[in-house]
Each structure stands twice: as C-alpha cells, then as structure tokens.
C-alpha cells in the first residue's frame, strides 16, 4: 500500500504542490467553513499551504523508513496541540485530502489507491493524536486555549476518540501490520 500512496502522490505532484495545497484548503474551507475563522484565524495561508505540502511530501517519501517518519509525526502531533488542533480536525483533514486527491487525480485514484491512502492517513493520524495526548502536547493545547480564550484556568484537553473512531484506528493498525508497518 505504501507504493500505491507514493505512486499516486507522484501523480498529484505533477499538478504542482502549490496547486494541490490551494485545492486542499479550498476543499476543506468549503466543507468546513468555520475553520478560517477558528483554527486558521490569522494564519498566512500561502505559508500554511507550503508547509502542509512539504510535510505531506516528506511523509509520503518516508513511508519506507518508519524509524525516521514516526518520530517526525510524533513531533508534529505534539506541536499541533499548541495550534489548538482537536481530534475532529484530523478527520476533517483526512476527508479534505481524499477529496483533493480525487479531484486532482480523477481515474488515477483507483479504489485500491483510495484504500491505501485511507490506511496510511489513519496510521499517521493515530501516531499524531497519541503524541498530542502526551503531557507536552496537552500542555501546549492548554496554553493555546488560555491564549485564545483569554482564561488563566487550564483548558480541558481535546476529547479522546469515540469508540467508533478507536475501532477505525485499530482496524487501520491491523491493516498496517499486515503490510509490515509498526
């Protein structure tokens, strides 16, 4: 499945990473119109698009080197606590990514490639959420909440995944293990 993801990503890159990034955020903000005024309020979107595309490009490139990729994802997950990212935002990103790939790749995004992307994204999401729920990730999330809400009291941590979300992640991990992923 890693090869399917890498091959379809190579096709997407032919459109140009700036184009893919712009399409991704257009898709996400159309589907989730509250995000520009909440999670992305005050964010330089040109820079954000470039950062996301660089991160995604690196992650796809490192699918064969999980010893390098997993710590990068963990660090990113911790850091996302400081941005106020909640578990529901990962689902929004995943949905928007799949819609972006479908729009950009058309027939080249086969059902098999779609399954591969969903599996890989599910694993990445799981690793990042686990890291975000570490004490450091929670500290950064609480600091974000205080900064944004202007309160001195510690903020509640983001909700843990629901039973259905946890089952999805467990199934995704089972699929990943079949592929030899950790």
C-alpha positions, 0 to 999 in steps of 0.5 A, spaced: 500 500 500 505 504 501 507 504 493 500 505 491 500 512 496 507 514 493 505 512 486 499 516 486 502 522 490 507 522 484 501 523 480 498 529 484 505 532 484 505 533 477 499 538 478 504 542 482 504 542 490 502 549 490 496 547 486 494 541 490 495 545 497 490 551 494 485 545 492 486 542 499 484 548 503 479 550 498 476 543 499 476 543 506 474 551 507 468 549 503 466 543 507 468 546 513 467 553 513 468 555 520 475 553 520 478 560 517 475 563 522 477 558 528 483 554 527 486 558 521 484 565 524 490 569 522 494 564 519 498 566 512 495 561 508 500 561 502 505 559 508 500 554 511 499 551 504 507 550 503 508 547 509 502 542 509 505 540 502 512 539 504 510 535 510 505 531 506 511 530 501 516 528 506 511 523 509 509 520 503 517 519 501 518 516 508 513 511 508 519 506 507 523 508 513 518 508 519 524 509 524 525 516 521 517 518 519 514 516 526 518 520 530 517 526 525 509 525 526 510 524 533 513 531 533 508 534 529 502 531 533 505 534 539 506 541 536 499 541 533 496 541 540 499 548 541 495 550 534 489 548 538 488 542 533 482 537 536 481 530 534 475 532 529 480 536 525 484 530 523 478 527 520 476 533 517 483 533 514 483 526 512 476 527 508 479 534 505 485 530 502 481 524 499 477 529 496 483 533 493 486 527 491 480 525 487 479 531 484 486 532 482 487 525 480 480 523 477 481 515 474 488 515 477 485 514 484 483 507 483 479 504 489 485 500 491 489 507 491 483 510 495 484 504 500 491 505 501 491 512 502 485 511 507 490 506 511 496 510 511 492 517 513 489 513 519 496 510 521 499 517 521 493 520 524 493 515 530 501 516 531 499 524 531 493 524 536 497 519 541 503 524 541 498 530 542 495 526 548 502 526 551 503 531 557 507 536 552 502 536 547 496 537 552 500 542 555 501 546 549 493 545 547 492 548 554 496 554 553 493 555 546 486 555 549 488 560 555 491 564 549 485 564 545 480 564 550 483 569 554 482 564 561 488 563 566 484 556 568 487 550 564 483 548 558 480 541 558 484 537 553 481 535 546 476 529 547 479 522 546 476 518 540 469 515 540 469 508 540 467 508 533 473 512 531 478 507 536 475 501 532 477 505 525 484 506 528 485 499 530 482 496 524 487 501 520 493 498 525 491 491 523 491 493 516 498 496 517 501 490 520 499 486 515 503 490 510 509 490 515 508 497 518 509 498 526 
